[in-house]
Amino acid sequence: MPIMREANDHSSRLGLTSMRIIETKRAPNPRRVRIFLAEKSVSVEFEERDMMRGELAAADIRAMNPWMRVPILVLDDGRTLSESVAICRYFEELYPTPALFGNDAYTRATIEMWNRRIELGLFQHVAQVVRHSSAKMAAFEQPQIVEWAEANRHKVAIELNRIDAQLATAPFIAGEIFSIADITAWVAIDFMKAARLAVADSLTNIARWHIAVSQRPSARA
């Protein structure tokens, strides 16, 4: 694809060809970055570290991110960035088109608002259900509290209704353009499968939106 070639040429000119992203591919937050880069048609090397095998507790990971979470972007000069949105913002600065954080003050603020709402109102609650109900996650949550998982199931349902109402007014989460807010919501809703949660049939706006975003080429990222 021409766009991909242009992005790779740009990377070479900037001296960024040796950068890499450390991830656990099955985890939801690395997927956010993968989708974002695919939307930008930017190719970056990925290095797999298996969270479930304790590989994020390795000394080099601790040095880069004391929270022992992925993704971690390692630049060619050894500097690092953690947190999905921070990494996405970095690439937005390098490759501003398409503008996934918005292209004017109001749109950028609106996207930021909705992305934050999705992170705190949906993604976080889905994660709490997974981390406090899955036997595989017991080692990561001490103590693991089943009652907290159940409380968060209810919170997920509330947020899904709010999102559905928003999607009744616009094709995408933050308005007329696909953005980082859609990526965050998309990954959060797909992550619901791990929590054994489902979108209610009555939430037809989410269903319409999810079909549309799932048909984007970046869905394969």
N, C-alpha and C positions, 0 to 999 in steps of 0.2 A: 504494500500500500504506500502511496506517495507520502502520506502524512507520517507514517512510521519511519520512512527513510529520512525525512526532514528532521524528525525528533532525534534520531540517532546521530545525524550529522551535527546537530546543535550540541548534543552531548559531547561529541569529540572535540568541537571547538572550545567548549568550556572545560575540557580536561576532566570530565566526569565519568569516563568509560569504566573506571575500576570501582565505582560505588556499588554497594550491595545492600540488600535488605534482609535482615535476619528475621525469620518467621517460624511459626508453627502453622503450616498451611491450612490445617483443619479448623483453626481458631477463627472466630468471627472478625476480630479487629484487623489482622493481616489481610483478610478478604476485602475489607473496606479500601485498603491501600491498593490492592491488586485491581479492583474495579476502577478506582480513580485513575490509575496509570493507564489502564486499557482505554478509558474514555479519552485520555490525552494522547493515546497512541505512542506512549513512551515505554521503551524496553529497559528493564533494570535486572541485574542478576539477583537471584534469591538464594539464600542459604537456609537450609532447613535445620531447626533444632526442635526436638520432640518434647513438648511440655509434659506430656503424660509419662515420659521416662525420666523426668527430673533434669533434663538437659538445660533448662533455663536457670538452674542453680549453679551452673559452672562459673568459675572465677571470672572469666572474661566477660560473661553476660552481666554479672554483678557489678563489674567495673564500669560497664557502659550504661547500665540501668539498674540501680539498687532495688527497684521494685520487681525485678526479674520478670518483666512482661515483654511481649513482642506485639507489634513489630519494632525493630530498631534499624534506622537508616545509618549506614556507615559510609561516610564520604571518602573520597580518594586520599584526602590528607589526614584521615584518622578521626576527624571530628564525628560526633554521633548526634542523632536526634531520635527521641522516643515519642510515643503517643501518636495515634493514627492521624488525627486532624493536623497536628504540627507537621508531620511528614507530608501530608497532602498540601498544606499551605506552602511548604518549601517548593514542591513541584509546580504549584500554581504560579509562583513567582518566576520560575524558569520558563514555563510554558503557559502563558496566560490565555491561550485559545485551545479549546473552548473554555469559557469562564465558568468554572464550577463553583466558585465562591461569589459570583455576581460581577457585574461590570459597571455599576454605579453605586453611590453611597447608600441609597435606600434599599436597593436589591441586595447588596452585600449584608446590610444590617438585618434584613428580613431572613435571608438564608442562615445567617449566624443564629438568629432567634430560634428558627425552627430546628436547626441542627442540634442546638442545646436542648430544646424541648424533647426531641427524640432521644437524645443520649440519656438524659436524666429521667424522662417520663416513660420510656419504653425499653430501650436497650438495657439500662441498669436493672430494671425489674425482671426482664427475661433472664439476664445473667444470674440474678439472685435465685430465681427458681432453679436454674440448672445447677448452680454451685451448692445449693442447700438440699437438693433432692436426689442428685445422681450419686450412686455409690462410687463411681469413678472419680468424682471430684472431692471425696471425703478428705483426702490428704491435703487439699488446698484450702479447705475451710475448717478451721478448728476453733470453736466447735461448729459442727454442721447441725443446723437447726431446721428440722422439717417444718415446724410451724411458721417459720419465716418464709420458707418457700411457698407455703399455701397463702400467706398474706400477700405475697407479691403476685401470685396468680390473679388475684382480684384487681390489683393495681394495673396489671397488663390489660385487662379487659376495659378498664376505665380509659386508659390512654388510646387504645385502639378505636374506641368510639369518638374520641376527640380528633384523631387523625382522619377518620372517615368523614367527619363533618368538614374538616378543612379541604379534603379532596373533592367534596361536593362543589367547591367554589373555584377550583383550578385543576389543571391537568397534572401538576406536580406538587410536591409537598410545600414548597415555598412560593408557588405561583406558576408562571408561564414557562419557566425553563427548568430543565433537569439540572440538579445541583448536588453538592455534598450532602445536603439534607435528605435527598432521595436515596443516596447510597447508604447512609446511616440507617434509614428506615427499612430499606430493602434487606440489608444484612440482618438487622434486628428481627424482622418478621421471619426470615428464613431460619434464623437461630431458634425460633420458637419450637421448631421440630424437636430439637434436643431437649426442650423443656416439656415436651408432650402437650403443647399448647396449639390451638388452632384459631384462625380468624373466623368469627361467626359468619354464617351465610348471609345474615342481614346487612353486613358491612360491604355493600356492593361497590362503593367507591374505592375502597382498598383493593377489592378483587380486580376491578378494572385497571387500576394503576399497577398492581403487581403483575398482571399479565403483560402490560406494556413494557415495564422495565425489564422483565425477565426475557423479553425478546430482543433486547439490545445486545450487540456483539460483545460488550463487556461482561455479559453474564457468564461467559466461558472462562473468565480470568481466574 
